Amino acid sequence: MGRGGSLAGLNIMALAGAGLILGVVALAIAAPSLAPTHPDRLSLEESLEPPGPGHPFGTDYYGRDVASRVLFGTRVSLAIGLSAQLIALVIGVVLGALAGYFGGWVDTVISRAIDIFLAFPDLLLAIGIASALGPGLPSILLALSLVGWPGLCRLVRGEVMAIRERDFIQAARAIGAGHAWMLARHVLPNVAAPVLIASSLGMGSRILQEASLSFLGLGVQPPLASWGSMVHYGLRWLSRAPWLVIFPGLAIAVAVLGFHLLGDGLRDMLDPRLRD
């Protein structure tokens, strides 16, 4: 029996994750309509108000509405996480396919590059890259992309190495099929499932890493709202205004949980080794 129980249970896990993700995306899209006020609107007379009818998530020291900043921060976190994951996906799939298909010196060079990047913990490497480049959107995108591609590349390389020895690949070679045609027609479609699973799990990691970098002041800069920077800002008021940390922290947890549930559900459904 698969890890998650019956196939129906696995579908429920994937659907639960997809439901959380769709909910987060819907909030990001509708942020301008749902936000009680503009996220940067200052009102010192409303400083540190607790959650209530006018401000459902309370206000911060400057009187800014926390609910508005969480909603607009959803846009920032999703946009950065998705962009970084797409860049990492392109790099990882292209290099992994080349390494696994051609082997030889191509595989050696790419594999050594993977080993170098994987020698460092992801977050530590992202912090180092972002620190070297300076805070800001371009540096955080580059940092998250560079820590995301090695795992995908190694996954694709292994899958392609197994696929290239199958009979249908040998038959295509025998009739003179070109490398580009075989990669596009036969090889890459057969690695789509594991790549989809890894990408879903990777999205959760990218969101968490973006929040961590923003928490350290290396991510997006004020006045742009970010979940991680909101948590960092709220720590100084934790004993007096815990809502400044609770609500952006919950937003991070829900988004990451959604992508991880979706990834785990897809893995249990699509991986034949985990089926009954």
PEJOBEL-V72935 format. One line per field, one symbol per residue. psi: psi as a letter, one per 30 degrees, with the letter a starting at -180 (. if undefined). burial: 1 if it has 9 or more other C-alpha atoms within 8 Angstrom, else 0. A space follows every 50 residues. Layout:
psi=???
burial=???
//
This chain:
psi=klegbleeeeeeeeeeeeeeeeeeeeeeegeeefkelkfgkkiffgkhkl kaeejfgalaeggkkeeeeeeffeeeeeeeeeeeeeeeeeeeeeeeeeee eeabfeeeeeeeeeeeeffkkeeeeeeeeeeefllleeeeeeeeefffee eeeeeeeeeeeeefflefeeeeefggkleeeeeeeeeeffgeeeeeeeee eeeeeeeeeeeeeeegggbkllgkkkeeeeeeefefgefeifffeeeeee eeeeeeeeeeeeeeeeefefjffgl.
burial=01000000111111111111100110110010011100101010011111 10001011110111111111111111110111111011101111111111 10100111011001001100010011101110001100111111111111 11111111111011000011011000100011110111001001111111 11111111111111111111100011111111111011001111111110 11011111111111111110100110
//
